[in-house]
Amino acid sequence: MKLGRGGAEAPIDDYLPQNGNRGYRVSRYELDLVYKVAANRLTGRATITAVTTAVQPRFALDLSQTLSVAKVFVDGAKPAKYTHTRGKLTITPARQVPAGAALSIVVHYGGTPKPVRGPWGEVGWEELTDGVLVASQPNGAASWFPCDDHPSSKASYRISITTDSPYHALANGVLTARTTKSSQTTWVYEQSEPMASYLATIQIGPYRSHRIDPGRATKVPMTAVLPPRLRTVFDHDFARQPQMMAEFERRFGPYPFHGYTVVVTDDDLEIPIEAQGLSIFGANHCDGQRGAERLIAHELAHQWFGNSLTVRQWRDIWLHEGFACYAEWIWSQAGGGPSADQLARAARQNLARAAQDLVIGDPGPASMFDDRVYKRGALTLHALRLRLGDDAFFTLLRDWTARHRYGTVAAEDFTDLAGHYSPAPLRELWDSWLYRTALPELPQHGLGAVGS
């Protein structure tokens, strides 16, 4: 057990000290959910399969107080004792569970789900004008199911949603069953690749689904789920997604999941949202001018950087956002727009006018979603690309995604791996770009290395 000051148990992550739990590792969630749209009423049964890592008298799960727990079972025995306070469902098994043993927890719960409020606004389960959106980064998963809500905890999922038949229901993974009985339809999805809880999602709305024809660009199955009224403008604005996918596979390695789905809600959204295997955009991102193409590239890139490779600690979020931002610049050049080098130098000029008080390698919880983390993270990668040259840089990225596919990563993992691709030490590059507040200059030399 790790102890903090005063002998108290240290948090798993200083950025979210209330999230995450010790004593077990979840391998699978099976969620059986019934949702009534008009009443915003959720009834759920969560079956959680885990392996214990220590002998403990109690085990805790993250679960919002807006949801009430009816019963808890451990290993199929009689109902277990539990308490549910301050967002923690703490369970006491009838018998002590030894370390290394299988642990099965079944939680029956329900209520009126609401987003989790925190320093980053409201995250998690959110009602739309007609339907539901779930966007849980970084700690909103507990708004709709009991979980070990930390990115270092990844598991497979089966998500079953029963809701009113006029609505289309979507979750992560492959649709394995769809049955209609009376006025309700049950949708069952299987997400076999390990997934962090904040990336689990449900989308419910008056949607239609159609396959995107990728032509010869890619073999990755691509799907669109959106209101029929947006179909024509969507087909124009998102038309280059297959070429985007092909470019990112060339640069980053094979797409890591079975398929890729884009959801467009009937409501406007301030920003798009990532989830594993899918991205969610608002109706405002279909403007008929391809005005959101930069964001389309950003969210697609997260499938490699954030979803397949997921940070173990939130302080390393530049490994998600810096990479996704750099993917925007890569796509711009591939798509006939400004080059990555042009965009990098423009971004550096803009950052030079901003406050120089952020260390992006450890920005602090209040600043983890600061745009400077995104842009300076991308500039770090561009500086590395100028140092290594294109061949070594993109070979490094493909090696990075292959070595850690479906795993969790830290900044040190990337910097150590990059060292194998450089004839000279990279410590000064990392120190200046990641761990100092002053904004470094981009090297003027090496521009010929940034090519096709």
Summary of the structure (lengths in Angstrom):
residues: 452
radius of gyration: 22.4
end to end distance: 50.4
largest distance: 69.6
contacts: 1546
relative contact order: 0.09
helix: 29%
strand: 32%
